[in-house]
Amino acid sequence: MYKGIEILPIINEPLGLFPNEVAIKPFLKWAGGKTQLIPELSKYVPGNFNKYIEPFVGGGAFFFYLNPRKAIISDSNEELIITYKAIRDSVEDIIEILDSYKNEESFFYKIRSLNPNNLSYTERAARLIYLNKTCFNGLHRVNKKGEFNVPYGKRNGKFLQREQLRDSSEFLQNVKILHNDYLTTLKKYAETGDFIFLDPPYYPIGKYSDFKRYTKEFFYHDDHVILKEEFDRLIKMGCNVLLTNSAHPVVMDLYKNYDIRVIETKRLISSNPKTRNGKDIIVIGTNE
């Protein structure tokens, strides 16, 4: 049997959770983003910790909520990490580029067709932000060649949020931002007393689960087994660790010796209302 399981009700995206002086909303919408889980995740933040590490940072909702004094964030998505670094170091240049862009279908496909390797880092960051804000349902997805392939979204909202980008830049000052796989980051930087949040690609449930892939690499069953071994290692070395995943029986069995919270959630990024309900888990690992 599992060490501890609690099933919690559906959580919708919280309102008023981000006071300006403490936290901000993420500047990107990301598949699998954790905004709606923050009310539960925040219950298990240790009172004191050395540094915060998030090696599957994605949109960074939990990072921007916590606003930790000392942090390392990383991801295997190169375009994403380039964007984080550019926001930190050159936010006004990105704003200037975005200010020249148009929310029009033909312009969208023109920007989408650009080869990122031919662009400067600030241009690549502006491109990713623009595509994220104007594509269908805010879904960042690439094909097996690593090419962004989401169609135009015909959304009327503003894609340039100047103050949000400036606030994000301020939050990212003095943060170590790495383009790494999660194991490289954790084995090099994790230390006793750290607080680590693991939000890997979820174990797939359902026929179309792979639509959430946002890099060209897959995360297979064996990768989840290796992640569990790393979770164990981090606990043994004295870290506090939170992990999120799907409530798949395989995942539940992998972490059966830890406290598990099962949360009914809304899949806000799904275009099909029938697939918008799901169950996530939070695995709680403490060094106590």
C-alpha positions in Angstrom: 0.0 0.0 0.0 1.0 3.6 -0.5 2.5 5.3 2.5 -0.1 8.1 2.4 -2.7 9.1 -0.1 -5.2 12.0 0.0 -7.5 12.8 -2.8 -8.3 16.5 -3.2 -11.0 18.2 -5.2 -10.7 20.0 -8.5 -8.5 23.1 -8.5 -9.2 25.8 -11.0 -6.6 28.5 -11.7 -6.3 30.6 -8.5 -7.2 34.3 -8.5 -5.4 36.9 -6.6 -2.6 34.5 -5.6 0.2 36.7 -6.8 0.7 39.9 -4.7 2.9 42.2 -6.7 5.5 42.6 -3.9 6.0 38.8 -3.5 5.3 36.9 -6.8 4.3 37.3 -10.4 2.5 35.2 -13.0 4.8 33.4 -15.5 5.3 35.2 -18.8 4.8 32.1 -20.9 1.8 29.7 -21.0 3.3 26.2 -21.0 1.7 22.7 -21.4 1.6 21.1 -18.0 2.1 24.5 -16.2 1.6 24.4 -12.5 -0.3 27.6 -11.8 -3.5 25.7 -10.7 -1.5 23.4 -8.4 0.2 26.2 -6.5 -2.3 26.2 -3.6 -1.4 22.6 -2.9 2.3 22.7 -3.7 2.8 25.7 -1.4 1.7 23.6 1.6 4.8 21.6 1.4 7.5 24.3 1.0 10.0 23.9 3.8 10.3 26.8 6.2 14.0 27.0 5.5 16.1 25.7 2.7 19.5 26.3 1.2 18.6 27.0 -2.4 15.7 26.2 -4.8 16.3 23.9 -7.8 13.8 23.4 -10.6 15.4 21.3 -13.4 12.2 20.9 -15.5 11.4 24.6 -15.3 9.0 25.0 -18.3 6.9 28.1 -17.7 8.2 28.5 -14.2 4.9 29.1 -12.4 6.1 27.7 -9.1 9.4 29.5 -9.3 7.8 32.9 -10.0 5.4 32.2 -7.1 8.1 31.3 -4.6 10.5 34.1 -5.6 13.4 32.2 -3.8 16.4 34.2 -2.7 18.8 31.6 -4.3 17.8 29.5 -7.2 18.9 27.3 -10.1 16.5 26.7 -13.0 17.2 24.5 -16.0 15.5 22.7 -18.9 16.4 20.6 -21.9 14.5 23.0 -24.2 17.2 25.2 -25.7 14.8 27.9 -27.0 13.2 28.2 -23.6 16.5 28.6 -21.7 17.7 31.2 -24.3 14.5 33.1 -23.7 14.9 33.0 -19.9 18.5 34.3 -20.2 17.5 37.0 -22.7 14.7 38.2 -20.5 17.1 38.4 -17.6 19.8 40.2 -19.5 18.2 42.1 -22.3 14.5 42.6 -21.6 14.2 46.1 -23.1 15.7 44.8 -26.4 13.0 42.0 -26.4 10.3 44.5 -25.7 11.5 46.7 -28.6 11.4 43.7 -31.0 7.9 42.6 -29.9 6.6 46.1 -30.2 7.3 45.9 -34.0 5.4 42.6 -34.3 1.7 42.2 -35.5 -1.0 39.8 -34.3 -1.9 38.8 -37.9 -2.1 35.4 -39.4 0.4 36.0 -42.3 2.8 37.7 -39.9 2.5 34.8 -37.5 3.5 32.2 -40.2 6.4 34.5 -41.3 7.8 34.5 -37.8 7.1 30.8 -37.3 9.0 30.0 -40.5 12.2 31.7 -39.3 15.1 29.4 -38.4 16.1 30.3 -34.8 19.7 29.4 -35.5 19.9 32.4 -37.8 18.6 34.8 -35.1 20.3 36.6 -32.2 19.3 35.4 -28.7 17.0 38.4 -28.2 15.3 37.7 -31.5 14.9 34.1 -30.6 13.4 35.1 -27.3 11.0 37.6 -28.9 10.0 34.9 -31.4 9.2 32.3 -28.8 7.2 34.8 -26.7 5.3 36.0 -29.7 4.5 32.5 -30.9 3.5 31.4 -27.4 1.1 34.3 -27.1 -0.5 34.1 -30.6 -0.5 30.4 -31.5 -3.5 28.1 -31.0 -4.4 27.7 -27.3 -0.9 28.9 -26.2 0.5 25.4 -26.8 4.3 25.2 -27.4 5.0 22.1 -29.3 7.6 21.0 -31.8 7.9 18.1 -34.3 10.6 15.4 -34.3 12.9 17.9 -36.1 12.5 20.4 -33.3 10.4 22.8 -35.4 7.6 24.7 -33.9 4.4 23.5 -35.6 1.4 25.0 -33.8 -1.0 26.9 -36.0 -2.1 30.5 -35.6 -4.6 31.0 -32.8 -6.6 34.0 -33.9 -6.5 35.5 -30.4 -7.3 39.1 -29.8 -5.3 39.6 -26.5 -2.1 41.7 -26.3 0.9 39.6 -26.9 3.3 42.2 -25.5 3.0 42.6 -21.7 5.8 45.1 -21.0 5.6 45.3 -17.2 5.2 41.5 -16.9 8.4 41.0 -18.9 10.2 43.7 -16.8 9.1 42.0 -13.6 10.2 38.7 -14.9 13.6 40.1 -15.7 13.9 41.4 -12.1 12.9 38.1 -10.7 15.6 36.3 -12.8 18.5 38.5 -11.7 21.1 36.4 -9.9 19.3 33.2 -10.9 21.5 30.5 -12.4 19.8 29.5 -15.7 21.1 26.3 -17.4 20.4 24.4 -20.6 20.8 20.9 -19.2 19.0 17.6 -18.8 17.7 17.3 -15.2 20.2 14.7 -14.1 23.1 16.8 -15.1 21.7 19.7 -13.1 20.9 17.7 -10.0 24.1 15.7 -9.8 26.2 18.8 -10.2 24.3 21.3 -8.0 22.0 19.6 -5.5 23.3 19.8 -1.9 22.0 18.9 1.5 19.3 21.3 2.6 18.1 22.2 -0.9 14.5 22.4 -1.9 13.9 20.7 -5.3 10.8 20.7 -7.4 10.5 18.0 -10.1 7.9 18.5 -12.8 8.8 16.0 -15.5 6.9 15.2 -18.7 4.0 13.2 -17.2 3.6 9.5 -17.6 1.1 9.3 -20.5 -2.6 8.6 -19.8 -4.8 8.3 -22.9 -4.3 8.0 -26.6 -3.3 11.6 -27.3 -1.0 12.3 -24.2 2.0 12.9 -26.3 0.6 16.2 -27.7 2.1 17.8 -24.6 5.7 17.2 -25.8 7.5 20.5 -26.0 10.9 19.2 -27.0 11.8 16.7 -29.7 13.0 14.2 -27.1 10.6 11.7 -25.5 10.4 10.7 -21.8 9.9 7.0 -21.7 9.0 4.5 -19.0 12.7 3.8 -18.2 13.2 7.6 -17.8 10.5 7.6 -15.1 12.3 4.8 -13.3 15.6 6.6 -13.4 13.8 9.7 -12.1 12.5 7.8 -9.1 16.0 6.6 -8.4 17.2 10.2 -8.4 14.3 11.2 -6.2 15.5 8.5 -3.7 19.1 9.8 -3.9 18.1 13.4 -3.2 16.1 12.4 -0.1 19.0 10.3 1.2 21.4 13.2 0.8 19.1 15.5 2.9 17.1 17.5 0.3 13.4 18.3 0.5 11.7 17.2 -2.8 8.3 17.7 -4.4 7.4 15.8 -7.6 4.3 16.1 -9.8 3.1 13.6 -12.3 0.0 11.9 -13.6 -2.0 9.5 -11.4 -1.0 6.6 -13.5 -0.8 3.2 -11.7 2.9 2.9 -12.7 3.8 6.2 -11.1 1.7 5.5 -8.0 3.5 2.2 -7.6 7.0 3.8 -8.1 6.4 6.2 -5.3 4.3 4.0 -3.0 6.7 4.5 -0.1 6.2 8.2 -0.1 3.3 10.5 0.9 1.1 11.1 -2.2 -1.6 13.7 -2.8 -4.0 13.1 -5.7 -5.5 16.3 -7.1 -8.3 16.5 -9.6 -7.3 19.2 -12.0 -8.5 21.0 -15.1 -6.5 20.5 -18.3 -6.8 24.2 -19.3 -4.7 23.8 -22.5 -6.9 21.1 -24.0 -9.2 22.1 -26.9 -11.6 19.2 -26.2 -13.9 19.8 -23.1 -14.2 16.1 -22.6 -10.4 15.8 -21.9 -10.1 18.8 -19.6 -10.5 16.9 -16.3 -7.6 14.9 -15.0 -5.8 13.7 -11.9 -2.3 14.9 -10.9 -0.2 13.7 -8.0 2.1 15.4 -5.7 4.8 13.2 -4.2 6.3 14.6 -0.9 9.8 13.7 0.0 11.3 15.2 3.1 14.6 14.8 4.9 13.0 14.7 8.3 
